[in-house]
Amino acid sequence: MTKRIYRLVLKSYLGPLVFTFFIALFILLMQFLWKYVDDLVGKGLEWYIIAELLFYASSTFVPLALPLAILLSSLMTFGNLGEHYELVAMKSSGISLWKIMMPLIVLSVAISVFAFYFSNNVLPVANLKFKALLYDVREQKLALDIKEGIFYNGIDGYVIRIGKKEKDGKRVRDVMIYDHSEKKGNVSLTLADSGRMELTPDSRYLIFDLYQGSHYLERTDARNYRVARPFQRSTFGKQSKVFSLVEFELTRTNEDLFRNNYQMLNLRQLGHAEDSLIRQFNERKSETVRNNLKHFFYFSRLDSAGFSSVSLSGRPSGDMLASLNSEQKREALDYAVNKARQIRDQVIFNRNDEEIRRKLIYKHQVEWHRKFTLSFACFVLFFIGAPLGAIIRKGGLGLPVVVSVLLFVIFHIISMTGEKSVRSGVLDANIGMWLAPAVLLPIGIFLTFKATSDSPLLDAEAWMKFLRSARSCVHPDRWRNKKNEIR
């Protein structure tokens, strides 16, 4: 009997879990495409490059999609069981809600363990592949697209203008080509009445066959060319030009350049990197005082040889400007102002440098704690969705979706607030990164207690009875008169 119930609950839960997970992943992927559509369109990327980019991008969205899927699927599962009175039948057979939830609790623990393994071992690799490939795609030049009447400078060293294209897209008329390959300006120009452009089979070269044209060249290799302005003009019946399109091919950047980023590290690497950054930060602070600022702490004395340094212990007493004439006073004040400005600039530079180093340490701490908060969030959100579904007793994609999205938005806002507070140094990472689970865990405990005790927490009829009784307590005579009028 119990095993059949466990199979029923698991079967009811796994379907919505997989469905909602991929739906959430798809929505996040569409958001990614909407954000980077300008960097992907018009670059002639192969389909497998786009597929690889989307695969790695979807892997990085798992930390967002998995908690939402667990919350929504658990709420839908127990909402369906409650709506079809299956929970009531199980409880009437003497099976408590805890026992009904037990297989899903075990499954949630397994999912939490998998989420930790994924965030510690798979996610850093996915981030590395995704960031490296996205960088290459964004740096990729737009595909060759020479339009009519527009100067095209996509090929390095050349500017091409075509007056008209025929319908086949190969035959062209009124061709103008500026050659800037020698970086001497507009000194070489080719004009042609017509031509034909065609790609080689491997798409690595563009062949331009020009007909009935002229080539104009300003000679810059002759003596006194700036004065004489020698000019060369030649005509041709047919001329072929070959343009290399190797630069239009996607160049893959070495992934080692991105490997030390905090998003590409696992727990052990993050701990080692954080220790190194803290040690470098402390060494930098001591070095700043010892080498950069220490030599400013002295007095300068003006004598016949100019300014000379005087140690703090040997500083003169009394009015230091009394023995100086007006010219020396002006010179001494200018010297002091310049020294003060140097100290101010040095202090500002050191302060900004320390702030950058401190924020980098905070980012490593955020990433370290994120490995644990993902798995813990999956566990907490299950204990919110399952009892809440048993209380509201509504399945399907209506009310459960609304409630799940609302709760997940609250969870995400609290998470982002805590994370930004840690990044800015307002909160410690041990507090800020665990703020959302700490807020939602008592809610999950409360809902679980209410569900196991069959509390009518979200029952509309129970709330109506409560409001009617409250109204009668506030205005008993008016409520009694209303009842008499109804009768």
C-alpha positions in Angstrom: 0.0 0.0 0.0 2.7 2.5 1.0 4.9 1.6 -1.9 2.0 2.2 -4.3 1.4 5.6 -2.8 5.1 6.4 -3.1 5.1 5.4 -6.7 2.0 7.5 -7.3 3.5 10.6 -5.6 6.8 10.2 -7.5 5.1 9.7 -10.8 2.9 12.8 -10.2 6.0 14.8 -9.2 8.6 13.9 -11.8 6.5 14.8 -14.8 5.8 18.5 -13.7 9.4 18.8 -12.5 11.0 18.0 -15.8 8.3 20.0 -17.7 8.7 23.1 -15.6 12.5 22.9 -15.5 12.8 22.9 -19.3 10.1 25.6 -19.6 12.0 27.9 -17.2 15.2 27.1 -19.0 13.6 28.0 -22.3 12.3 31.3 -21.0 15.8 32.2 -19.6 17.4 31.2 -22.9 14.9 33.4 -24.9 15.9 36.3 -22.6 19.6 35.6 -23.4 18.8 35.7 -27.1 16.9 38.9 -26.8 19.8 40.5 -25.0 22.5 39.4 -27.4 20.5 39.2 -30.7 22.5 42.1 -32.1 25.7 40.3 -31.5 24.5 37.1 -33.3 22.6 38.3 -36.3 24.4 39.1 -39.6 27.7 37.5 -38.8 27.4 34.4 -40.9 27.9 32.0 -37.9 27.5 28.3 -38.5 24.6 26.5 -37.0 26.8 24.4 -34.7 28.4 27.6 -33.3 25.0 28.9 -32.3 24.0 25.5 -30.9 27.2 25.3 -28.9 26.6 28.8 -27.5 23.0 28.1 -26.6 24.0 24.8 -24.9 26.6 26.5 -22.7 24.3 29.4 -22.0 21.5 27.0 -20.9 24.0 25.3 -18.6 24.7 28.6 -16.8 20.9 29.1 -16.3 20.4 25.9 -14.3 20.9 27.7 -10.9 17.9 29.9 -11.7 15.7 27.3 -13.5 16.1 24.4 -11.0 14.8 26.1 -7.8 11.8 27.6 -9.7 11.0 24.1 -11.2 11.1 22.5 -7.8 8.9 25.1 -6.3 6.3 25.0 -9.1 6.3 21.2 -9.5 5.9 20.5 -5.8 3.1 23.0 -5.6 1.4 21.5 -8.7 1.8 17.9 -7.4 0.2 18.4 -4.0 -2.3 20.8 -5.4 -3.5 18.2 -7.8 -3.6 15.5 -5.1 -5.6 17.8 -2.9 -8.0 19.0 -5.6 -8.9 15.4 -6.5 -9.2 14.4 -2.8 -6.4 11.9 -3.1 -4.7 13.5 -0.1 -7.9 13.2 1.9 -8.1 9.5 1.0 -4.5 8.9 2.0 -5.0 10.7 5.3 -8.2 8.8 6.0 -6.2 5.5 5.6 -4.0 6.6 8.5 -1.1 7.9 6.3 0.2 11.3 7.5 1.3 14.1 5.2 4.9 13.6 6.4 4.8 10.0 5.2 3.3 11.1 1.9 6.0 13.6 1.4 8.8 11.2 2.4 9.8 10.0 -1.1 9.8 13.6 -2.4 11.9 14.7 0.6 14.5 12.0 -0.3 14.4 13.0 -3.9 14.8 16.7 -2.9 17.9 15.8 -0.9 19.3 14.0 -3.9 18.5 17.0 -6.2 20.2 19.3 -3.6 23.3 17.1 -3.7 23.3 17.1 -7.5 22.9 20.9 -7.5 25.9 21.2 -5.3 28.0 18.9 -7.5 26.8 20.8 -10.6 27.6 24.3 -9.2 31.0 23.1 -8.0 32.2 21.0 -10.9 30.0 21.6 -14.0 29.1 25.2 -13.7 32.7 26.6 -13.7 33.5 24.7 -16.9 30.2 25.8 -18.5 30.9 29.4 -17.5 34.4 29.2 -19.0 33.2 27.8 -22.3 30.2 30.2 -22.5 32.2 33.3 -21.7 35.0 32.5 -24.1 32.7 31.6 -27.0 30.4 34.6 -26.3 33.5 36.9 -26.4 34.6 35.4 -29.8 31.1 35.8 -31.2 30.8 39.4 -30.1 34.2 40.2 -31.6 33.4 38.5 -34.8 33.0 40.8 -37.8 29.7 41.1 -39.6 29.4 38.8 -42.7 30.2 40.1 -46.1 27.3 42.2 -47.2 28.0 44.8 -49.9 24.9 46.9 -50.6 24.1 49.1 -53.5 25.2 52.7 -53.3 26.9 52.4 -49.9 30.7 52.5 -49.2 31.6 49.1 -47.6 34.7 49.0 -45.4 34.3 45.6 -43.9 37.4 44.2 -45.7 40.5 45.6 -44.1 42.5 47.9 -46.4 39.7 48.4 -48.9 36.6 50.5 -49.4 34.2 49.2 -52.0 31.2 50.9 -53.6 28.8 49.2 -56.0 26.3 51.3 -58.0 23.9 48.4 -58.9 23.5 44.7 -58.3 21.8 42.3 -60.7 19.2 39.9 -59.6 21.6 37.0 -59.4 23.7 38.9 -56.7 26.9 38.3 -58.6 26.9 40.7 -61.6 27.5 44.3 -60.5 27.8 47.7 -62.3 29.5 51.0 -61.6 32.2 49.6 -59.3 34.6 51.8 -57.2 37.4 50.3 -55.1 39.8 52.3 -52.9 43.0 50.5 -52.0 44.2 51.5 -48.5 46.3 48.4 -47.9 49.5 50.6 -47.8 47.9 53.0 -45.4 48.7 56.1 -47.5 45.2 57.4 -47.9 43.1 57.7 -51.0 46.0 57.4 -53.5 44.8 54.2 -55.3 41.4 54.1 -57.0 39.9 51.5 -59.4 36.8 52.3 -61.4 35.0 49.8 -63.6 31.8 49.8 -65.6 30.8 46.3 -64.6 32.1 43.3 -62.8 31.4 39.9 -61.3 32.0 39.0 -57.7 32.0 35.4 -56.5 33.2 33.5 -53.4 35.6 30.6 -53.6 34.2 27.1 -52.7 35.8 27.3 -49.2 34.5 30.9 -48.7 37.9 32.1 -47.8 38.4 34.5 -50.7 36.3 36.9 -52.7 37.1 37.2 -56.4 36.3 40.4 -58.2 36.4 40.3 -62.0 36.2 43.9 -63.3 35.5 44.9 -66.9 36.1 48.1 -68.8 37.7 50.2 -66.2 40.5 52.4 -65.1 43.1 52.5 -62.3 44.2 55.8 -60.8 47.4 56.0 -58.7 49.1 59.0 -57.0 52.8 58.2 -57.0 54.3 58.7 -53.5 57.6 56.9 -54.2 59.0 59.6 -56.4 61.4 62.4 -55.3 59.6 65.7 -54.4 56.2 64.0 -54.9 54.5 66.5 -52.6 55.5 69.3 -55.0 55.3 67.5 -58.4 52.3 65.4 -57.6 53.0 62.6 -60.1 49.9 60.8 -61.2 49.4 57.5 -63.1 46.4 56.4 -65.0 45.9 53.0 -66.7 43.0 51.3 -68.4 42.0 47.7 -68.7 39.5 45.5 -70.4 39.5 42.9 -67.6 41.1 42.8 -64.2 40.8 40.4 -61.3 41.1 41.3 -57.7 41.2 38.7 -54.9 40.2 39.7 -51.3 41.0 37.6 -48.4 38.0 36.8 -46.1 40.0 34.9 -43.4 39.2 37.7 -41.0 35.5 36.9 -41.3 36.1 33.4 -39.9 35.4 32.9 -36.2 38.6 33.0 -34.2 38.6 31.0 -31.0 40.3 32.7 -28.1 42.6 30.7 -25.8 40.4 29.7 -22.8 43.3 30.1 -20.4 42.8 33.9 -20.6 39.5 33.5 -18.8 40.4 30.6 -16.5 41.3 32.7 -13.5 38.0 34.5 -13.4 36.1 33.9 -10.1 33.1 32.4 -12.0 35.3 29.7 -13.5 36.7 28.3 -10.2 35.5 25.5 -7.9 35.4 25.6 -4.1 39.1 24.7 -3.6 40.3 27.1 -6.3 38.1 29.9 -4.9 39.5 29.4 -1.4 43.1 29.4 -2.7 42.4 32.5 -4.8 40.7 34.4 -1.9 43.7 33.7 0.4 46.1 34.9 -2.2 44.0 38.1 -2.8 43.8 38.8 0.9 47.6 38.4 1.3 48.3 40.6 -1.7 45.8 43.2 -0.3 47.6 43.3 3.1 51.0 43.5 1.5 49.8 46.3 -0.8 48.5 48.3 2.2 51.8 48.0 4.1 53.7 48.8 0.9 51.6 51.9 0.3 52.5 53.3 3.7 56.1 52.2 3.6 57.1 53.2 0.1 54.5 55.5 -1.4 53.5 57.8 1.4 56.4 57.6 3.8 58.7 59.9 1.8 56.1 62.7 2.0 56.4 62.9 5.8 59.2 65.4 6.1 59.8 69.2 6.2 61.4 71.1 3.4 63.8 73.9 4.1 64.6 76.7 1.6 68.2 77.9 1.5 70.6 79.3 -1.1 70.8 75.8 -2.8 67.0 75.5 -3.0 64.7 73.1 -1.1 66.3 70.4 1.1 64.7 67.7 3.2 64.6 68.0 7.0 63.6 65.1 9.2 60.6 65.4 11.5 62.9 65.3 14.5 65.0 68.2 13.1 62.1 70.5 12.2 62.5 74.1 13.1 60.4 75.8 15.8 58.5 79.1 15.5 57.4 80.8 12.4 59.1 79.1 9.5 58.3 81.9 7.0 59.6 84.7 9.2 63.1 84.6 7.9 62.1 84.5 4.3 61.6 87.4 1.9 58.5 87.9 -0.2 59.9 86.0 -3.2 61.0 83.1 -1.1 57.6 83.0 0.7 55.8 82.8 -2.6 58.1 80.0 -3.8 57.8 78.1 -0.5 54.0 78.3 -0.6 53.9 77.1 -4.2 56.2 74.2 -3.3 53.9 73.3 -0.4 50.8 73.4 -2.5 52.3 71.1 -5.1 53.4 68.7 -2.4 49.9 68.7 -0.9 48.4 67.9 -4.3 50.9 65.1 -4.8 49.9 63.6 -1.5 46.2 64.0 -2.3 46.6 62.3 -5.7 48.6 59.5 -4.2 46.0 58.9 -1.4 43.1 58.9 -4.0 45.0 56.4 -6.2 45.8 54.1 -3.3 42.2 54.3 -2.0 40.8 53.4 -5.4 43.3 50.5 -5.8 42.3 49.2 -2.4 38.6 49.5 -3.2 39.1 47.5 -6.5 41.1 44.8 -4.6 38.5 44.6 -1.8 35.6 44.2 -4.3 37.4 41.4 -6.1 37.8 39.6 -2.7 34.0 40.1 -2.1 33.2 38.6 -5.6 35.2 35.5 -4.7 33.4 35.2 -1.4 30.0 35.5 -3.2 30.9 32.8 -5.6 32.1 30.5 -2.8 28.9 30.8 -0.9 26.8 30.5 -4.1 27.9 26.8 -4.4 26.0 26.0 -1.2 23.0 28.4 -1.4 21.8 26.8 -4.7 21.4 23.4 -3.2 20.0 24.7 0.0 17.5 26.9 -1.9 16.2 23.8 -3.8 15.5 22.1 -0.4 13.9 25.1 1.2 11.6 25.9 -1.8 10.4 22.3 -1.8 9.2 22.7 1.8 7.4 25.8 0.7 5.8 24.4 -2.5 4.6 21.0 -1.2 2.7 22.1 2.0 1.4 25.2 0.1 0.0 22.9 -2.6 -1.6 20.7 0.1 -3.2 23.8 1.7 -4.6 25.6 -1.4 -5.7 22.3 -3.1 -5.5 23.7 -6.6 -3.5 22.0 -9.4 -2.8 22.7 -13.0 -1.0 25.7 -14.4 -3.3 28.4 -13.0 -3.1 29.4 -9.4 0.1 27.4 -8.7 2.0 29.2 -11.4 0.9 32.6 -10.0 1.9 31.7 -6.5 5.1 30.0 -7.5 6.3 33.0 -9.6 5.4 35.4 -6.8 7.3 33.4 -4.2 10.3 32.9 -6.6 10.4 36.7 -7.4 10.5 37.4 -3.6 13.2 34.8 -3.2 15.2 36.2 -6.2 14.9 39.8 -5.0 16.1 38.9 -1.5 19.0 36.9 -3.0 20.0 39.8 -5.3 19.8 42.3 -2.5 22.0 40.2 -0.2 24.5 39.5 -3.0 24.8 43.2 -3.9 25.2 44.1 -0.3 28.1 41.6 0.0 29.7 42.9 -3.2 29.5 46.5 -2.0 30.9 45.5 1.5 27.7 46.4 3.4 27.1 42.9 4.6 29.4 40.0 5.4 29.2 37.1 2.9 28.1 34.7 5.7 25.0 36.9 6.2 24.2 38.4 2.8 24.5 35.2 0.8 22.3 33.3 3.2 19.7 36.0 3.6 17.1 34.6 1.3 17.2 31.0 2.7 17.1 32.4 6.2 14.0 34.4 5.4 12.2 31.6 3.5 13.1 28.7 5.8 10.7 29.9 8.7 8.0 30.3 6.0 8.5 26.7 4.9 8.5 25.4 8.5 5.3 27.4 9.2 3.5 26.1 6.0 4.6 22.5 6.7 3.2 22.8 10.2 -0.1 24.2 9.0 -0.4 21.5 6.3 0.3 18.6 8.6 -2.2 20.0 11.1 -4.9 20.4 8.4 -5.1 24.1 9.1 -7.5 26.0 6.7 -4.9 28.6 6.1 -5.9 29.5 2.6 -9.4 28.1 2.6 -11.8 30.8 1.2 -14.8 29.6 3.1 -12.8 29.6 6.4 -11.7 33.2 5.8 -15.3 34.2 5.0 -16.5 32.7 8.3 -13.7 34.5 10.1 -14.7 37.9 8.5 -18.3 37.4 9.3 -17.6 36.6 12.9 -15.3 39.6 13.1 -18.0 41.8 11.6 -20.6 40.6 14.0 -18.2 41.3 16.9 -17.6 44.9 15.8 -21.3 45.6 15.0 -23.5 42.9 16.7 -26.8 44.9 16.5 -26.3 45.9 12.9 -25.5 42.3 11.9 -28.5 41.0 13.8 -30.8 43.5 12.0 -29.4 42.5 8.7 -30.1 38.8 9.4 -33.7 39.8 10.4 -34.2 41.7 7.1 -33.0 38.7 5.1 -35.5 36.5 6.9 
